[in-house]
């Protein structure tokens, strides 16, 4: 009986605690690689083999040393968690600070939990007549309190990463652990009436189910929160694409109206040349030539027969001129009928916006665009000057512009994936290159 109480119970509790800490580190590492927090992804993939190996080694070593009962050894192992988590999840060394905060929160909660339970027993708040039951209560309460501390650290990391964390989310996250503590105490209180090995076994099963329920509830709340974030992000994509498309529709209407005005003015100029030709022909001809030149400057440049794309390219060319960026855009004969107009706007507008912004900050700013049809694929290549090598994380580059969280790049990736395409980015010798290949057929 004593072996179960003083050996099995603390070992199982330690395994669950350290496992919870590694799960928290996994979530923090996912936030750390998100835009606005140093990276590009909201969720990392499944833990790598290296992560599983580090966890598989750290947990049994830590549990084995904890059996020695040496407080300083346990404290040292707890704070070795930071480099172990960095190694497991391949995060920058700077994020050891966040893992250290996690370890410190767990340690402080452990100290507070032990002292709180002991104080509760001394004052009679917790009444258990068996030292063994008192020890089980202390282990269960401290582990549940540490689990709540881990949840709060993860929520704080999510808020730091830009997630909207509400008071309700915090309350719901700690509600079930609080109930679990109350339930455990009630069971232990009833066990002191008739304490047997079978009851202890049933209590252990109940405790494991409670822990499993807490973990499931924690993951469920987190997944719901992540789904809410993704839904808001998708709505933002749609709103931006709709606004851009509406803008370029208005530009197209202006373009058509300007063509009519230009046509009428040319007729007026021809009439003017005929009227003044008899009296002051050289002067009238010169005046008419100046008017023709002004009107030619008003007209949009022809890049492609695709109307919407032509409007987008003219608009971005004007933006580049205002930024002092040289543009060189060439489009081959192609058809964009396989793409939705909102997707054409989202893809080309964001590609050129990103390129122009980076080129505008370089010494000799330029943007080159090449769009061609290659059999069943549409090839898009955008090159822009970029004096400083961008920061790279995972398989993407990060924006250096303050206040930009990579939304444009996300929209580009989402659009490319929708058409079964591929995107590659590279920086070399002061030139940043983006290559996009799209399957030029109507997606299912």
C-alpha positions in Angstrom: 0.0 0.0 0.0 2.8 2.4 0.9 4.5 1.6 -2.3 1.5 2.7 -4.3 1.0 5.9 -2.3 4.6 7.1 -1.9 6.1 5.7 -5.2 3.5 5.2 -7.9 1.3 8.2 -7.2 4.2 10.8 -7.3 5.8 9.1 -10.3 2.6 9.2 -12.3 2.0 12.8 -11.2 5.5 13.8 -12.3 5.1 12.1 -15.7 1.9 14.0 -16.3 3.3 17.3 -15.1 6.4 17.1 -17.4 4.3 15.9 -20.3 2.0 18.9 -19.8 5.0 21.2 -19.7 6.3 19.8 -23.0 2.8 20.3 -24.5 2.8 23.9 -23.3 6.3 24.4 -24.9 5.0 22.9 -28.1 2.2 25.4 -28.2 4.5 28.3 -27.3 6.9 27.2 -30.1 3.9 27.3 -32.5 3.1 30.8 -31.4 6.7 31.8 -31.6 6.7 31.0 -35.3 3.7 33.1 -36.1 3.6 36.5 -37.7 4.1 39.3 -35.2 5.9 37.0 -32.8 9.0 36.2 -34.9 7.7 33.7 -37.4 5.3 32.6 -40.0 3.0 29.8 -38.8 0.2 29.6 -36.4 0.5 25.8 -35.9 3.7 23.8 -36.2 3.4 20.3 -37.6 3.4 17.1 -35.6 6.3 16.8 -33.1 9.5 15.6 -34.9 11.4 12.4 -34.0 14.0 14.6 -32.3 11.3 16.1 -30.1 9.9 12.7 -29.2 13.4 11.5 -28.4 14.2 14.4 -26.2 10.9 14.0 -24.3 11.4 10.3 -24.1 14.8 10.8 -22.4 14.0 13.8 -20.2 10.9 12.5 -18.6 12.3 9.2 -17.2 15.6 10.8 -16.1 13.7 13.6 -14.4 11.3 11.2 -12.6 14.2 8.9 -11.6 16.1 11.8 -10.0 12.9 13.1 -8.3 12.7 9.8 -6.3 15.9 10.9 -4.5 13.9 13.5 -2.7 16.6 16.2 -3.1 15.0 19.6 -3.6 18.1 21.1 -5.3 18.4 18.3 -7.8 14.7 18.5 -8.6 15.0 22.3 -9.0 18.0 22.0 -11.3 16.2 19.4 -13.5 13.2 21.7 -13.7 15.2 24.6 -15.0 17.0 22.3 -17.5 13.6 22.0 -19.1 14.3 25.3 -21.0 17.2 24.0 -23.1 15.5 20.7 -23.5 12.4 22.3 -24.9 14.5 24.5 -27.3 16.3 21.4 -28.5 13.0 19.4 -28.9 11.0 21.9 -30.9 13.9 23.6 -32.7 13.1 27.2 -31.6 15.6 30.0 -31.4 17.6 30.3 -28.1 15.9 33.6 -27.3 12.7 31.5 -26.6 14.4 29.8 -23.7 13.1 32.8 -21.7 9.5 31.8 -22.3 10.3 28.2 -21.3 12.1 29.5 -18.3 9.0 31.5 -17.3 7.0 28.3 -17.7 9.4 26.4 -15.4 9.4 29.2 -12.9 5.6 29.3 -12.9 5.4 25.5 -12.3 8.0 25.7 -9.5 6.2 28.6 -7.7 2.9 26.9 -8.1 4.4 23.7 -6.6 5.7 25.5 -3.6 2.4 27.4 -3.1 0.4 24.2 -3.6 2.4 22.2 -1.0 2.3 25.1 1.5 -1.4 25.6 0.9 -2.4 22.0 1.5 -0.2 21.7 4.6 -1.7 24.9 6.0 -5.2 23.6 5.1 -4.5 20.4 7.0 -3.1 22.3 10.0 -6.0 24.6 10.3 -8.5 21.9 9.8 -9.8 23.1 6.4 -8.7 19.8 4.9 -9.6 17.0 7.3 -8.1 13.6 6.6 -7.1 11.2 9.3 -4.5 9.3 7.4 -1.0 10.6 6.4 -1.2 8.5 3.3 -4.5 10.2 2.2 -3.0 13.6 3.1 0.0 12.9 0.9 -2.2 11.9 -2.0 -4.2 15.1 -1.6 -1.1 17.1 -1.6 0.2 15.5 -4.8 -3.1 15.7 -6.6 -3.8 19.4 -5.6 -0.3 20.6 -6.5 -0.4 18.8 -9.9 -3.8 20.2 -10.7 -2.6 23.7 -9.6 0.5 23.3 -11.8 -1.7 22.2 -14.7 -3.8 25.4 -14.3 -0.5 27.5 -14.2 0.6 25.8 -17.4 -2.7 26.7 -19.1 -2.4 30.3 -18.0 1.1 30.5 -19.4 0.0 29.1 -22.7 -2.9 31.6 -22.8 -0.5 34.4 -22.0 1.8 33.3 -24.9 -1.2 33.2 -27.2 -2.1 36.8 -26.2 1.5 37.8 -26.8 1.3 36.3 -30.3 -1.7 38.4 -31.1 -4.6 36.0 -30.3 -7.7 37.5 -28.7 -7.9 35.9 -25.3 -11.0 36.8 -23.3 -11.7 36.6 -19.6 -14.3 33.9 -20.4 -11.6 31.7 -22.0 -9.4 32.0 -19.0 -12.3 31.2 -16.6 -13.3 28.1 -18.7 -9.7 26.9 -18.9 -9.3 26.8 -15.1 -12.9 25.8 -14.2 -12.5 22.0 -14.8 -9.1 21.7 -12.9 -10.7 23.5 -9.9 -13.6 21.1 -10.0 -11.2 18.2 -10.2 -9.4 19.4 -7.0 -12.8 19.5 -5.2 -13.8 16.1 -6.5 -10.4 14.5 -5.5 -10.8 15.9 -2.0 -14.3 14.5 -1.7 -13.2 11.1 -2.8 -10.3 11.1 -0.3 -12.6 12.3 2.5 -14.9 9.3 1.8 -12.0 6.9 1.6 -10.9 7.6 5.2 -14.1 6.0 6.4 -13.1 2.6 4.9 -9.7 2.6 3.3 -8.7 -0.5 1.3 -6.4 -1.3 -1.6 -9.3 -1.8 -3.9 -10.6 1.7 -3.1 -7.1 3.1 -3.7 -7.0 1.4 -7.1 -10.5 2.8 -8.0 -9.3 6.2 -6.8 -6.3 5.9 -9.1 -8.5 5.0 -12.1 -10.8 7.9 -11.3 -7.8 10.3 -11.0 -6.4 9.2 -14.4 -9.8 9.7 -16.0 -10.0 13.1 -14.4 -6.6 14.0 -15.8 -7.6 12.7 -19.2 -10.8 14.7 -19.1 -8.8 17.9 -18.2 -6.4 17.3 -21.1 -9.2 16.6 -23.5 -11.1 19.7 -22.4 -7.9 21.8 -22.6 -7.3 20.7 -26.2 -10.9 21.1 -27.1 -11.0 24.7 -25.9 -7.7 25.4 -27.6 -8.9 23.9 -30.9 -12.1 26.0 -30.7 -10.1 29.1 -30.1 -7.8 28.3 -33.1 -10.8 27.6 -35.3 -12.3 31.0 -34.3 -9.0 32.7 -35.1 -8.8 31.0 -38.5 -12.4 31.9 -39.3 -11.7 35.6 -38.5 -8.6 35.4 -40.7 -10.5 33.9 -43.6 -13.2 36.6 -43.3 -10.4 39.1 -43.3 -9.0 37.6 -46.5 -12.4 37.7 -48.2 -13.0 41.3 -47.1 -9.7 42.4 -48.5 -10.2 40.6 -51.7 -13.7 42.0 -52.1 -12.5 45.5 -51.4 -9.6 45.2 -53.8 -11.9 43.8 -56.5 -14.4 46.6 -56.0 -11.7 49.1 -56.2 -10.4 47.8 -59.5 -13.9 47.5 -60.8 -14.3 51.3 -60.1 -10.9 51.8 -61.9 -12.2 49.9 -64.9 -15.3 52.1 -65.0 -13.1 55.2 -64.9 -10.9 53.7 -67.6 -13.9 53.2 -69.9 -15.2 56.7 -69.2 -11.8 58.2 -69.9 -11.7 56.4 -73.3 -15.0 58.1 -74.2 -13.8 61.5 -73.1 -10.5 61.0 -75.0 -12.5 60.0 -78.1 -14.7 63.1 -77.9 -11.7 65.4 -77.3 -9.9 64.1 -80.3 -12.9 65.0 -82.4 -12.8 68.5 -81.0 -9.1 68.8 -81.7 -9.7 67.7 -85.3 -12.5 70.4 -85.6 -10.1 73.0 -84.0 -7.4 72.1 -86.6 -9.8 72.7 -89.4 -11.1 76.0 -88.0 -7.8 77.6 -87.2 -5.8 76.1 -90.1 -6.6 78.9 -92.4 -5.5 81.8 -90.1 -2.6 80.4 -88.1 -1.9 76.9 -89.1 1.6 76.4 -87.5 0.3 77.7 -84.1 -2.9 75.6 -84.2 -1.0 72.5 -85.2 1.5 73.0 -82.4 -1.4 73.5 -79.9 -3.1 70.4 -81.2 0.1 68.4 -80.9 0.4 69.4 -77.3 -3.1 68.3 -76.5 -2.5 64.9 -78.2 0.6 64.4 -76.1 -1.3 65.2 -72.9 -4.1 62.8 -73.8 -1.6 60.1 -74.6 -0.2 60.4 -71.1 -3.6 60.1 -69.5 -4.2 56.8 -71.3 -3.3 53.6 -69.5 -0.4 51.6 -70.7 -1.2 48.3 -72.4 0.3 45.3 -70.7 -2.1 42.5 -71.6 -5.5 41.9 -73.1 -6.8 40.7 -69.7 -8.7 43.8 -68.6 -8.6 43.3 -64.9 -4.9 42.4 -64.9 -4.1 45.4 -67.1 -5.9 47.8 -64.6 -4.0 46.2 -61.7 -0.6 46.6 -63.4 -1.3 50.2 -64.3 -2.3 51.0 -60.8 0.8 49.3 -59.3 3.0 51.0 -61.9 1.7 54.3 -60.7 2.4 53.4 -57.1 6.0 52.4 -58.0 6.5 55.7 -59.8 5.4 57.5 -56.7 7.9 55.5 -54.6 10.7 56.1 -57.1 10.8 52.5 -58.1 11.6 51.4 -61.7 9.1 49.0 -63.1 9.7 46.4 -65.8 6.5 44.4 -66.3 5.9 42.1 -69.3 2.9 39.8 -69.8 2.7 37.2 -72.6 -0.4 36.1 -74.4 -2.5 34.3 -71.8 -6.0 33.8 -70.5 -7.0 34.1 -66.8 -10.5 32.6 -67.4 -9.6 29.8 -65.0 -9.2 32.2 -62.1 -11.9 34.1 -60.2 -11.5 37.8 -60.5 -11.1 38.2 -56.7 -8.2 35.7 -56.8 -6.6 37.6 -59.7 -6.8 40.7 -57.6 -5.6 39.1 -54.4 -2.6 37.3 -56.1 -1.2 40.1 -58.3 -2.0 43.0 -56.1 -0.3 41.5 -53.1 2.7 40.2 -55.1 3.4 43.7 -56.5 2.6 45.5 -53.2 5.2 43.4 -51.3 7.8 43.8 -54.1 7.2 47.6 -54.4 7.4 48.1 -50.6 10.8 46.3 -50.4 12.2 48.0 -53.5 11.2 51.4 -52.2 13.5 50.9 -49.2 16.5 49.8 -51.4 19.1 52.1 -53.0 18.3 51.3 -56.6 14.7 50.2 -56.4 13.3 48.1 -59.2 10.5 45.6 -59.8 10.4 43.1 -62.6 7.3 41.1 -63.4 7.1 38.3 -66.0 3.8 36.4 -66.6 3.6 33.6 -69.2 1.6 30.6 -70.1 3.7 27.3 -70.1 1.5 24.5 -71.4 -1.0 23.8 -68.6 0.6 26.1 -66.2 0.7 29.9 -65.5 4.2 31.1 -64.6 4.6 34.3 -62.6 8.0 35.6 -61.6 8.5 38.8 -59.5 11.9 40.2 -58.8 12.6 43.2 -56.7 15.7 44.9 -55.3 16.3 44.1 -51.6 19.5 45.3 -50.1 19.3 43.4 -46.8 18.7 39.7 -46.7 15.3 39.0 -45.2 14.9 36.9 -42.1 13.9 33.3 -42.9 11.8 31.1 -40.7 10.8 27.5 -41.7 10.0 27.7 -45.4 9.2 31.4 -45.8 10.6 34.8 -45.3 9.5 37.4 -42.8 8.5 41.0 -43.3 10.8 43.6 -41.8 8.2 46.3 -42.1 6.9 47.5 -38.7 3.2 46.7 -38.1 3.0 44.1 -40.9 2.1 40.6 -39.9 2.5 38.8 -43.3 -1.2 38.9 -44.2 -0.3 39.6 -47.9 1.9 36.6 -48.1 -0.8 34.4 -46.4 -3.3 35.6 -49.1 -0.8 34.8 -51.8 -0.2 31.3 -50.4 -3.9 30.6 -50.0 -4.6 31.7 -53.6 -1.8 29.6 -55.0 -2.9 26.5 -53.0 -6.5 27.0 -54.3 -5.3 26.5 -57.8 -3.0 23.5 -57.1 0.1 25.7 -57.5 3.5 26.1 -55.9 5.4 29.2 -54.6 9.1 29.5 -54.2 11.0 32.5 -52.7 14.7 33.2 -52.8 17.1 36.1 -52.0 20.5 36.4 -53.7 22.9 39.3 -54.3 20.4 42.0 -53.3 17.5 40.6 -55.4 14.4 38.9 -53.9 12.6 36.5 -56.2 9.2 35.0 -56.0 8.2 32.3 -58.5 4.6 31.1 -58.7 3.3 28.2 -60.8 -0.5 27.7 -61.1 -2.4 24.9 -62.8 -4.2 26.8 -65.6 -7.4 25.0 -65.3 -10.7 25.6 -63.5 -10.3 24.1 -59.9 -12.9 21.7 -58.7 
